[in-house]
Amino acid sequence: MKYAEITGWGSYVPQLVMTNDDISKVVDTSDEWIFSRSGIKQRYYSHVSTGKMAWLACDRALAVAGVDAEDIDLIILGSTSPEEICPNTASFIKNELGATKAAAFDLNSACTSWFYGVNVATDMIKAGSIKKALVVGSERISLAMDWKKRESCFLFGDGAGAVLLEASDKKVGLLSAHMGCVPDSRECLHLPTWGMSPLHFTDDIFISLNFEGQEIFKSAVRGMADSISQVLEKEGLTTEDIDLFIPHQANIRIIQTLAKRLNFPMEKVVVRIDEYANTSAASIPLALCDAIADGTVKPGMTILTATFGAGLTCGAGIIRWGERVTSTTISESKIPEYDGTVFDLMADSFVHYGVDAQHLLTKSS
């Protein structure tokens, strides 16, 4: 039987940081208020597109594995924030990489998109359809932040994370997965007009995240706990057999509540929400890349991952890590830096949502 080993990994963290104190300059809030409710201290905002971020994360993943782009059979982009709906953004990544023979498609299940993509690619490798696949989660959610909504405008950040999956005879990679969708929870997290709509024939388009925090909290914990129990049972494991837990980084309270429900020690949980905030589909691969870089991930580890997103989609998986925890080579590709501050970058967004930030700008509009 074939398995899908993770042999490469890469991430892109945008240049510009927006701290809680920065947000308090344009929104009636504070660092203490935000951190106590979410565990977030800062987030990064990107000056380049979702596709550009994804390309660099993929390029870095290929370098880690020492694999040429021409050898890739499939590219899956998990994202809620593509620059265009048609054509797909995965084809942009394919062309930028020079992955001439790769099929390429986007997958949108909100924050669960990257994990769902890994599951799809793993099953295709196990079936013998392909041998090598890149799966990347990339988001530029900063473009959808409504600065008039103090309860949600601080929650999200931008970034990208990718893995390379390769066919292997060893029992490694994503061994078991469960995907689900919590009933009657579709409206608790919603981006109206983020797509095709009759409103496109009017002047009424106004992107604003609808966010019902308490309902999301309950549905997320319930959905992830159910998915986790199913994959543990399938593999004949208990939480005591898990070496590391990498959950979706949406809110520290959700992470802590889920860990407590599983009787899982927080010392074994990867938490990066303080630095990145919620990067949606990029959240788990970003956390994974950091855990590899700091030596937390070790060869042979049994890793549990769980995720949820708008829909309300949810899922969990058991990953057996292979031997590789260091890079074969290092990518030299770069994205040009932005000339300005994070307030300059977001100037149009502030104007759109009626926030006066002119005094914070260093560049003339």
ABEGO torsion letter per residue (X at the ends): XBBBBBABBBBBBBABBBBAAAAAAABBBBAAAAAAAAGBABBBBBABBAAAAAAAAAAAAAAAAGBBAAABABBBBBBABBABAOBBAAAAAAAAAGBAABBBBBBBAEAAAAAAAAAAAAAAAAAGABABBBBBBBBBAAAABBAABAAAAAABBBEBBBBBBBBBABBBEBABBBBBBBBGAAAABBBBGBEBBAAAABAABBBBBBBBAAAAAAAAAAAAAAAAAAAAAAAGBBAAABABBBBBBABAAAAAAAAAAAGBBAAABBBAAAAAEBAEAAAAAAAAAAAAAAGABBBGBBBBBBBBBBOBBBBBBBBBBBABABBABBBABBBBBBBEBAAAAAAAAAAAAGBBAAAABABBX
